[in-house]
Amino acid sequence: MRIFGDLAATVGHKHVVELNEGATIQTLIRMIQERVGQTRRTYLDEFKIGGPDLAMMVNGKNVALLDSVHTVLSDEDDVVIMPFVSGG
């Protein structure tokens, strides 16, 4: 799993995790939250999980186009989590 942007400063840039069969994006997020000591279940750092300011992708596909946080992960999936960048 790779994490980019402001979120990486809080939770780290890259994580290799082992998940049980049937694990989802939500399972993965909860593991990260536990590792970094975060207690707000619906947020990762200051970003709402499933909200408009946080992109989550599995193998290059936005999970919003799949099953959102309920997207089931498989061995060797490439997961990317990053806040959307805005500005001018």
DSSP file (Angstrom, degrees, kcal/mol; ACC not computed):
  #  RESIDUE AA STRUCTURE BP1 BP2  ACC     N-H-->O    O-->H-N    N-H-->O    O-->H-N    TCO  KAPPA ALPHA  PHI   PSI    X-CA   Y-CA   Z-CA
    1    1 A M              0   0    0      0, 0.0    14,-2.6     0, 0.0     2,-0.4   0.000 360.0 360.0 360.0 137.2    0.0    0.0    0.0
    2    2 A R  E     -Ab  14  80A   0     77,-2.9    79,-2.5    12,-0.2     2,-0.4  -0.945 360.0-163.7-120.6 141.5    1.3    3.5   -0.9
    3    3 A I  E     - b   0  81A   0     10,-3.3     2,-0.2    -2,-0.4    79,-0.2  -0.978  10.5-173.8-127.1 136.3    0.2    6.7    0.7
    4    4 A F    >   +     0   0    0     77,-2.0     3,-0.6    -2,-0.4     4,-0.3  -0.735  38.7  16.4-124.7 170.2    0.8   10.2   -0.7
    5    5 A G  T >> S-     0   0    0     -2,-0.2     3,-1.3     1,-0.2     4,-0.6  -0.180 115.2 -22.1  71.9-158.1    0.4   13.8    0.1
    6    6 A D  H >> S+     0   0    0      1,-0.3     3,-0.7     2,-0.2     4,-0.6   0.789 131.6  65.7 -57.9 -30.0   -0.2   15.3    3.5
    7    7 A L  H X> S+     0   0    0     -3,-0.6     4,-2.4     1,-0.2     3,-0.9   0.831  91.2  63.1 -63.3 -33.2   -1.6   12.0    4.7
    8    8 A A  H <> S+     0   0    0     -3,-1.3     4,-2.1    -4,-0.3    -1,-0.2   0.815  93.8  61.6 -63.8 -31.2    1.8   10.3    4.3
    9    9 A A  H << S+     0   0    0     -3,-0.7    -1,-0.3    -4,-0.6    -2,-0.2   0.819 112.9  37.0 -64.9 -29.1    3.4   12.6    6.9
   10   10 A T  H << S+     0   0    0     -3,-0.9    -2,-0.2    -4,-0.6    -1,-0.2   0.887 132.6  20.9 -89.1 -44.8    1.0   11.2    9.5
   11   11 A V  H  < S-     0   0    0     -4,-2.4    -3,-0.2     1,-0.2    -2,-0.2   0.507 110.5-102.6-109.1  -5.0    0.7    7.5    8.6
   12   12 A G     <  -     0   0    0     -4,-2.1    -1,-0.2    -5,-0.3    -2,-0.1  -0.138  25.8 -95.2 100.3 161.1    3.9    6.9    6.5
   13   13 A H  S    S+     0   0    0      1,-0.2   -10,-3.3   -11,-0.1     2,-0.4   0.834  98.7  19.6 -84.7 -35.2    4.5    6.5    2.8
   14   14 A K  B     -A    2   0A   0    -12,-0.2     2,-0.4    -6,-0.1    -1,-0.2  -0.998  58.1-177.4-145.0 137.0    4.4    2.8    2.3
   15   15 A H        -     0   0    0    -14,-2.6     2,-0.6    -2,-0.4    17,-0.0  -0.998  12.7-158.7-133.4 137.0    3.0   -0.1    4.2
   16   16 A V        +     0   0    0     -2,-0.4     2,-0.3     2,-0.0    -2,-0.0  -0.979  27.3 176.0-110.5 121.3    3.2   -3.8    3.5
   17   17 A V        -     0   0    0     -2,-0.6     2,-0.5     2,-0.0    -2,-0.0  -0.923  28.5-137.2-128.5 150.7    0.4   -5.6    5.3
   18   18 A E        -     0   0    0     -2,-0.3     2,-0.3    57,-0.0    -2,-0.0  -0.931  27.2-173.3-106.2 127.5   -0.8   -9.1    5.5
   19   19 A L        -     0   0    0     -2,-0.5     3,-0.1     4,-0.1     2,-0.1  -0.871  24.3-111.9-120.0 151.8   -4.6   -9.5    5.4
   20   20 A N    >   -     0   0    0     -2,-0.3     3,-1.8     1,-0.1    -1,-0.0  -0.385  52.0 -79.3 -73.7 159.3   -6.9  -12.4    5.9
   21   21 A E  T 3  S+     0   0    0      1,-0.3    -1,-0.1    -2,-0.1    53,-0.1  -0.343 120.4  27.4 -58.2 137.4   -8.9  -13.7    2.9
   22   22 A G  T 3  S+     0   0    0     51,-0.5    -1,-0.3     1,-0.3    52,-0.1   0.461  85.0 152.2  87.5   1.5  -11.9  -11.6    2.3
   23   23 A A    <   -     0   0    0     -3,-1.8    50,-3.1    50,-0.2    -1,-0.3  -0.316  27.6-155.8 -65.0 149.1  -10.3   -8.4    3.8
   24   24 A T  B  >  -E   72   0B   0     48,-0.3     4,-2.1     1,-0.1    48,-0.2  -0.613  34.6 -94.4-117.7 176.4  -11.6   -5.1    2.4
   25   25 A I  H  > S+     0   0    0     46,-1.4     4,-2.8    43,-0.3     5,-0.2   0.903 126.9  56.0 -56.3 -41.8  -10.4   -1.6    2.1
   26   26 A Q  H  > S+     0   0    0     43,-2.4     4,-2.3     1,-0.2    -1,-0.2   0.891 105.1  51.1 -60.5 -40.8  -12.2   -0.9    5.4
   27   27 A T  H  > S+     0   0    0     42,-0.3     4,-1.9     2,-0.2    -1,-0.2   0.927 111.4  48.3 -59.6 -46.0  -10.2   -3.7    7.0
   28   28 A L  H  X S+     0   0    0     -4,-2.1     4,-2.1     1,-0.2    -2,-0.2   0.914 109.9  51.2 -61.9 -45.5   -7.0   -2.2    5.7
   29   29 A I  H  X S+     0   0    0     -4,-2.8     4,-2.8     1,-0.2    -1,-0.2   0.913 108.6  51.8 -59.8 -43.8   -7.9    1.3    6.9
   30   30 A R  H  X S+     0   0    0     -4,-2.3     4,-2.3     1,-0.2    -1,-0.2   0.873 107.2  53.2 -63.3 -36.5   -8.6    0.0   10.4
   31   31 A M  H  X S+     0   0    0     -4,-1.9     4,-2.3     2,-0.2    -1,-0.2   0.924 110.7  46.8 -62.5 -43.6   -5.2   -1.7   10.5
   32   32 A I  H  X S+     0   0    0     -4,-2.1     4,-2.2     1,-0.2     6,-0.2   0.932 110.0  53.3 -63.9 -45.1   -3.5    1.6    9.6
   33   33 A Q  H  X>S+     0   0    0     -4,-2.8     5,-2.6     1,-0.2     4,-0.6   0.905 110.4  47.4 -56.6 -42.8   -5.6    3.5   12.2
   34   34 A E  H ><5S+     0   0    0     -4,-2.3     3,-0.7     3,-0.2    -1,-0.2   0.910 109.6  53.7 -65.6 -41.6   -4.5    1.1   14.9
   35   35 A R  H 3<5S+     0   0    0     -4,-2.3    -2,-0.2     1,-0.2    -1,-0.2   0.874 116.3  37.7 -60.7 -38.4   -0.8    1.3   13.8
   36   36 A V  H 3<5S-     0   0    0     -4,-2.2    -1,-0.2    -5,-0.1    -2,-0.2   0.411 113.5-114.3 -97.8   2.3   -0.8    5.1   14.1
   37   37 A G  T <<5 +     0   0    0     -3,-0.7     2,-0.4    -4,-0.6    -3,-0.2   0.772  58.5 156.9  75.8  27.0   -3.1    5.3   17.2
   38   38 A Q      < -     0   0    0     -5,-2.6    -1,-0.2    -6,-0.2    -2,-0.1  -0.712  22.0-176.6 -89.0 135.6   -6.0    7.0   15.5
   39   39 A T        +     0   0    0     -2,-0.4     2,-1.0     1,-0.0    -1,-0.1   0.593  54.0  97.9-109.1 -13.8   -9.3    6.5   17.2
   40   40 A R    >   -     0   0    0      1,-0.2     3,-1.6     5,-0.1     5,-0.1  -0.670  58.1-163.0 -78.6 103.6  -11.8    8.3   14.8
   41   41 A R  T 3  S+     0   0    0     -2,-1.0    -1,-0.2     1,-0.3    -8,-0.1   0.755  82.7  50.1 -63.2 -29.1  -13.1    5.4   12.8
   42   42 A T  T 3  S+     0   0    0     -3,-0.1     7,-2.5     6,-0.1     2,-0.3   0.394 107.4  63.4 -93.5   5.3  -14.5    7.4    9.9
   43   43 A Y  E <   -F   48   0C   0     -3,-1.6     2,-0.5     5,-0.3     5,-0.2  -0.949  59.4-155.1-129.2 149.1  -11.4    9.4    9.3
   44   44 A L  E >  S-F   47   0C   0      3,-2.8     3,-1.9    -2,-0.3     2,-0.3  -0.962  83.1 -44.7-118.0 108.1   -7.8    8.7    8.3
   45   45 A D  T 3  S-     0   0    0     -2,-0.5    -5,-0.1     1,-0.3   -38,-0.0  -0.570 124.3 -27.9  60.2-124.0   -5.9   11.6    9.8
   46   46 A E  T 3  S+     0   0    0     -2,-0.3     2,-0.5    -3,-0.1    -1,-0.3   0.360 119.2  99.6 -98.9   5.5   -8.1   14.6    8.9
   47   47 A F  E <  S-F   44   0C   0     -3,-1.9    -3,-2.8     4,-0.0     2,-0.3  -0.809  73.9-125.5-102.0 127.7   -9.6   13.0    5.8
   48   48 A K  E >   -F   43   0C   0     -2,-0.5     3,-2.0    -5,-0.2     2,-0.3  -0.530  28.1-119.9 -71.1 127.3  -13.0   11.4    5.8
   49   49 A I  T 3  S+     0   0    0     -7,-2.5    -1,-0.1    -2,-0.3    20,-0.1  -0.531 101.1  11.2 -69.2 125.8  -12.9    7.9    4.6
   50   50 A G  T 3  S+     0   0    0     -2,-0.3    -1,-0.3     1,-0.3    -2,-0.1   0.472 105.5 128.1  82.0   2.0  -15.1    7.6    1.5
   51   51 A G  S X  S-     0   0    0     -3,-2.0     3,-1.1     1,-0.1    -1,-0.3  -0.264  76.2-100.5 -85.1 175.8  -15.4   11.4    1.5
   52   52 A P  T 3  S+     0   0    0      0, 0.0    -1,-0.1     0, 0.0    32,-0.1   0.594 115.0  57.6 -75.0 -10.3  -14.7   13.7   -1.5
   53   53 A D  T 3  S+     0   0    0     -5,-0.2    31,-1.3     1,-0.1     2,-0.4   0.347  96.0  67.6-103.9   8.2  -11.2   14.7   -0.4
   54   54 A L  E <   -C   83   0A   0     -3,-1.1     2,-0.4    29,-0.2    -4,-0.2  -0.970  63.2-159.1-133.3 118.8   -9.6   11.3   -0.2
   55   55 A A  E     -C   82   0A   0     27,-3.4    27,-2.7    -2,-0.4     2,-0.4  -0.811   8.0-173.8 -96.4 133.5   -8.9    9.0   -3.2
   56   56 A M  E     -C   81   0A   0     -2,-0.4     7,-3.0    25,-0.2     8,-0.4  -0.995   6.9-176.0-127.6 126.7   -8.4    5.3   -2.7
   57   57 A M  E     -CD  80  62A   0     23,-3.1    23,-2.5    -2,-0.4     2,-0.5  -0.948  16.8-161.0-127.4 143.4   -7.4    3.1   -5.6
   58   58 A V  E >  S-CD  79  61A   0      3,-2.7     3,-1.8    -2,-0.4    21,-0.2  -0.984  84.4 -18.9-122.0 118.5   -6.9   -0.6   -6.1
   59   59 A N  T 3  S-     0   0    0     19,-3.1    -1,-0.1    -2,-0.5    20,-0.1   0.866 130.6 -49.6  52.0  40.7   -4.8   -1.6   -9.1
   60   60 A G  T 3  S+     0   0    0     18,-0.4     2,-0.5     1,-0.2    -1,-0.3   0.438 115.5 113.2  83.7   0.4   -5.4    1.8  -10.7
   61   61 A K  E <  S-D   58   0A   0     -3,-1.8    -3,-2.7     2,-0.0    -1,-0.2  -0.910  70.9-119.5-110.1 131.7   -9.2    1.8  -10.2
   62   62 A N  E >   -D   57   0A   0     -2,-0.5     3,-1.9    -5,-0.2     4,-0.3  -0.474  16.9-137.6 -65.5 129.7  -10.9    4.2   -7.9
   63   63 A V  G > >S+     0   0    0     -7,-3.0     5,-2.7     1,-0.3     3,-1.0   0.721 100.7  72.6 -65.1 -18.9  -12.8    2.3   -5.2
   64   64 A A  G 3 5S+     0   0    0     -8,-0.4    -1,-0.3     1,-0.3    -7,-0.1   0.789  99.2  47.6 -63.1 -25.5  -15.7    4.7   -5.7
   65   65 A L  G < 5S+     0   0    0     -3,-1.9    -1,-0.3     3,-0.1    -2,-0.2   0.497 119.6  41.5 -91.0  -6.0  -16.3    2.9   -9.0
   66   66 A L  T < 5S-     0   0    0     -3,-1.0     3,-0.1    -4,-0.3    -3,-0.1   0.341 130.1 -50.0-105.9-122.0  -16.0   -0.5   -7.3
   67   67 A D  T > 5S-     0   0    0      1,-0.4     3,-2.1     5,-0.1    -3,-0.2  -0.030  70.9-133.4-110.8  29.8  -17.5   -1.4   -3.9
   68   68 A S  G > <S-     0   0    0     -5,-2.7     3,-1.7     1,-0.3    -1,-0.4  -0.249  78.4 -11.6  54.4-136.6  -16.2    1.7   -2.1
   69   69 A V  G 3  S+     0   0    0      1,-0.3   -43,-2.4   -44,-0.1   -42,-0.3   0.584 134.7  66.7 -71.3  -7.6  -14.6    0.7    1.3
   70   70 A H  G <   +     0   0    0     -3,-2.1    -1,-0.3   -45,-0.2     2,-0.2   0.328  69.1 129.9 -93.6   6.8  -16.2   -2.7    0.9
   71   71 A T    <   -     0   0    0     -3,-1.7   -46,-1.4     1,-0.1     2,-0.3  -0.461  60.2-127.8 -62.5 124.8  -14.0   -3.6   -2.0
   72   72 A V  B     -E   24   0B   0     -2,-0.2     2,-0.3   -48,-0.2   -48,-0.3  -0.586  21.2-141.6 -79.9 135.8  -12.4   -7.0   -1.4
   73   73 A L        -     0   0    0    -50,-3.1   -51,-0.5    -2,-0.3     2,-0.3  -0.688  13.6-162.9 -99.2 151.0   -8.6   -7.2   -1.6
   74   74 A S    >   -     0   0    0     -2,-0.3     3,-1.8     1,-0.1   -53,-0.0  -0.795  39.2 -68.0-123.7 167.6   -6.6  -10.0   -3.1
   75   75 A D  T 3  S+     0   0    0     -2,-0.3    -1,-0.1     1,-0.3   -57,-0.0  -0.261 119.0  13.6 -53.1 140.0   -2.9  -11.0   -2.9
   76   76 A E  T 3  S+     0   0    0      1,-0.2    -1,-0.3    -3,-0.0     2,-0.1   0.547  85.2 154.4  69.5  10.2   -0.6   -8.6   -4.7
   77   77 A D    <   -     0   0    0     -3,-1.8     2,-0.7     1,-0.1    -1,-0.2  -0.450  41.5-134.5 -64.7 142.5   -3.2   -5.8   -5.0
   78   78 A D        -     0   0    0     -2,-0.1   -19,-3.1   -77,-0.1     2,-0.5  -0.904  23.7-168.3-101.2 113.0   -1.7   -2.4   -5.3
   79   79 A V  E     - C   0  58A   0     -2,-0.7   -77,-2.9   -21,-0.2     2,-0.4  -0.892   4.9-173.4-107.6 129.4   -3.5    0.0   -3.0
   80   80 A V  E     -bC   2  57A   0    -23,-2.5   -23,-3.1    -2,-0.5     2,-0.4  -0.984   2.5-174.6-122.5 131.3   -3.0    3.8   -3.2
   81   81 A I  E     +bC   3  56A   0    -79,-2.5   -77,-2.0    -2,-0.4   -25,-0.2  -0.994  18.2 150.5-125.7 128.4   -4.5    6.3   -0.8
   82   82 A M  E     - C   0  55A   0    -27,-2.7   -27,-3.4    -2,-0.4     2,-0.2  -0.988  42.7-115.1-156.7 144.6   -4.0   10.0   -1.4
   83   83 A P  E     - C   0  54A   0      0, 0.0   -29,-0.2     0, 0.0     2,-0.1  -0.535  44.0-104.1 -74.5 147.2   -5.8   13.3   -0.7
   84   84 A F        -     0   0    0    -31,-1.3     2,-0.4    -2,-0.2   -31,-0.0  -0.469  34.8-131.1 -68.2 144.5   -7.0   15.2   -3.7
   85   85 A V        +     0   0    0     -2,-0.1     2,-0.3    -3,-0.0    -1,-0.1  -0.817  30.9 172.1-100.4 135.9   -4.8   18.1   -4.5
   86   86 A S        +     0   0    0     -2,-0.4     2,-0.3     0, 0.0     0, 0.0  -0.913  22.5  86.7-136.2 166.7   -6.3   21.5   -5.2
   87   87 A G              0   0    0     -2,-0.3    -2,-0.0     1,-0.1     0, 0.0  -0.848 360.0 360.0 135.9-172.1   -5.0   25.0   -5.7
   88   88 A G              0   0    0     -2,-0.3    -1,-0.1     0, 0.0     0, 0.0   0.387 360.0 360.0-155.7 360.0   -3.8   27.1   -8.4
